[in-house]
Every structure is written in structure tokens, then in C-alpha cells.
Amino acid sequence: MDVSVRPLMEGDLDTADRIYRMAFGTLLGLADPMTFGGDASYVRTRWFAHPIAAFAAEVDGKLVGSNFVTNWGSVGLFGPLTVHPDMWDKGVAKRLLEPTVALLEEWGIKHAGLFTSAHSPKHIGLYQKFGYWPRFLTAIMSKEVNRTVTTLKWSKYSEFAEDDRGECLDACRSLTNTVYPGLDLQWEIESVNKQGLGDTILIWNDDDSLDGLAVCHYGSASEAGSGVCHIKFGAARAGPNSGQTFDHLLDACEAFAKSKGISRLSAGVNVGRREAYRKMLTRGFRTYLQGVAMHKPDEPGYNQPDVYVIDDWR
């Protein structure tokens, strides 16, 4: 079978979204696979974040799959990689991975990763062929929003004037660099703001330096869906007070969700970040989905026991 790969175009997005829902809904055995994901959106949000980092697979001129690549500075991710069920086990995913790996190398990514089904030897075996190796589980968790009061000094990226956003992004970059050298969430922060998907929560200390940040999606057409505020990435500055800052960051995210009339807060955390995972359990977060993080090279990256980071690599 002749599989060709090209850039994914805006006119492909409706078909790519249908394939995404059909693929995951079929994998999970849903009675109606097209209900997968509800009114949350991954395909459109990822494409509009960086159109040149999205790939389409075709067979006989028909779109059969897609993949999206994400740049977090020295860290690179890809997914969701989806193929129409009629085309499973025909080499389509392998063809989509070829330009994906090449793009990550072109960007000079130091640590690349993905989230996949922990129970699927087929998926894990495919990614291993490209140098990705399974490490710790990642728990996608949620809780009911019930904390409504915080005395912390926090703000939102959307509140900054255009002329001040560069300085704010520099502060964010300085914070994430303490977590992992070169880690940079500028893409995510700006994409959420430009697309109107949510906001980025910023925790400041007494001397006005940035101690915590959380990139949050909420509502329909975001990666959260209706009634949910999803922390796609959150981090506390590394150091002796990072655990306390992490608590403050979660308080602020919950207060933010409450201010938007949202009833659930969700987030992902790799269980290799043991202390962050335990704090989330203590606060009432419960796992509703889990998968395995696969890394290239086969190193922990920032998945260390005392690193207070929330992220979602799906």
C-alpha cells in the first residue's frame, strides 16, 4: 500500500478530527466511537498552535491519519497520532513517525516524549523502533472544584499588556529552566491566549519574581471540554520551597476554575514525580485515565521525585 505523508492543512481538520475520535473511540470499545472526547478539541488546538508541525497521511489521495508535534524548548512531544481503524496495522503510523522524528531532530530537542497506552504492546513496540522507551506511568486525574479562597498573589497572562508580555514570557522561561534546562512553554502560553482556550496562571512571591505557572484550558473547543478546567502544564520553581509553591499553584488554579463557574479541575502527573503525585492524591485528585510516558533518550528528564510539575503529554 502506498502511504504518502504531507503537511496537514486547515481544510483537513474536520476529517482529521473525525479520524481522531473514531480511532480512540474504537480502541476504547465505545458503542459510538464518535462520542470520544465530547466537545473537547485536540486536533484544531494543536494545528492552530503551530501548523507547520502537523502531518497528514494519505492513501490514494484520502486522508487516513495525522500527527502533531509540540515544541517546549529543549523538550519535544508528539501526539495525538491517530490512524483510521480501517488502516490499522498497514504501516501508516510508521510513515507518520518518520517526519515527526526528523522535525524533533531539526529543532535540536534534547529530550523527546509521548504518552501512550500502557496495556498496548503494539504501540509500545512501534515507538521503541524509533528510540522511545517506556518509563513511569502518567496519571490523568481530576477533582471537584471546592477551594474558593486564596490569599496568594497571582495573576493571569491575559491581563498583561502586549508590550509587557515579552518580559512575562522571560520570567516563565527562567522558572521552567530551573525544572529542566531549556524547558520553555512559550508556545503553549501564547497559543492558549491567541486561541482563547483558557489562560496561564502566574504565582508571584514577595519580591515580584515568578514562582509558579499553570497553563489552563477550559470549556468547549479547548482540550478540557465543557465543565472542566484542565491544567495542561504547571510548574513550581525548583528549590526548598517548591512543595509549598505547588500547593499555592493548585489553590490558584482551583480559584480560577471557580471564578469561571467550572465544576471540575483536571491535570496529568507522571508518577516519577513522586511528591507532586502524592500531594495531588492528598488534595482529592483521582485518576480516571493512565498511560505510560515514553522517552528518547531513555532518561528520566524532569520526571524526578522532588520535581513539582503537572503536564499532559497526550
Residue, then its C-alpha position, 0 to 999 in steps of 0.5 A: m500500500d502506498v502511504s504518502v505523508r504531507p503537511l496537514m492543512e486547515g481544510d483537513l481538520d474536520t476529517a482529521d478530527r473525525i479520524y481522531r475520535m473514531a480511532f480512540g473511540t474504537l480502541l476504547g470499545l465505545a458503542d459510538p466511537m464518535t462520542f470520544g472526547g465530547d466537545a473537547s478539541y485536540v486536533r484544531t488546538r494543536w494545528f492552530a498552535h503551530p501548523i507547520a508541525a502537523f502531518a497528514a497521511e494519505v492513501d490514494g489521495k484520502l486522508v487516513g491519519s495525522n500527527f502533531v508535534t509540540n515544541w517546549g524548548s529543549v523538550g519535544l512531544f508528539g501526539p495525538l497520532t491517530v490512524h483510521p481503524d480501517m488502516w490499522d496495522k498497514g504501516v501508516a503510523k510508521r510513515l507518520l513517525e518518520p517526519t515527526v522524528a526528523l522535525l524533533e531532530e531539526w529543532g535540536i530537542k534534547h529530550a523527546g516524549l509521548f504518552t501512550s497506552a500502557h496495556s498496548p504492546k503494539h504501540i509500545g513496540l512501534y515507538q521503541k523502533f524509533g528510540y522511545w522507551p517506556r518509563f513511569l506511568t502518567a496519571i490523568m486525574s481530576k477533582e471537584v472544584n471546592r477551594t474558593v479562597t486564596t490569599l496568594k498573589w497571582s495573576k493571569y497572562s491575559e491581563f498583561a499588556e502586549d508590550d509587557r508580555g515579552e518580559c512575562l514570557d522571560a520570567c516563565r522561561s527562567l522558572t521552567n529552566t530551573v525544572y529542566p534546562g531549556l524547558d520553555l512553554q512559550w508556545e503553549i502560553e501564547s497559543v492558549n491566549k491567541q486561541g482563547l482556550g483558557d489562560t496561564i496562571l502566574i504565582w508571584n512571591d514577595d519580591d515580584s519574581l515568578d514562582g509558579l505557572a499553570v497553563c489552563h484550558y477550559g470549556s468547549a473547543s479547548e482540550a478540557g471540554s465543557g465543565v472542566c478546567h484542565i491544567k495542561f502544564g504547571a510548574a513550581r520553581a525548583g528549590p526548598n520551597s517548591g512543595q509549598t509553591f505547588d500547593h499555592l499553584l493548585d489553590a490558584c488554579e482551583a480559584f480560577a476554575k471557580s471564578k469561571g463557574i467550572s465544576r471540575l479541575s483536571a491535570g496529568v502527573n507522571v508518577g516519577r514525580r513522586e511528591a507532586y503525585r502524592k500531594m495531588l492524591t492528598r488534595g482529592f485528585r483521582t485518576y480516571l485515565q493512565g498511560v505510560a510516558m515514553h522517552k528518547p533518550d531513555e532518561p528520566g528528564y524532569n520526571q524526578p521525585d522532588v520535581y513539582v510539575i503537572d503536564d499532559w503529554r497526550 
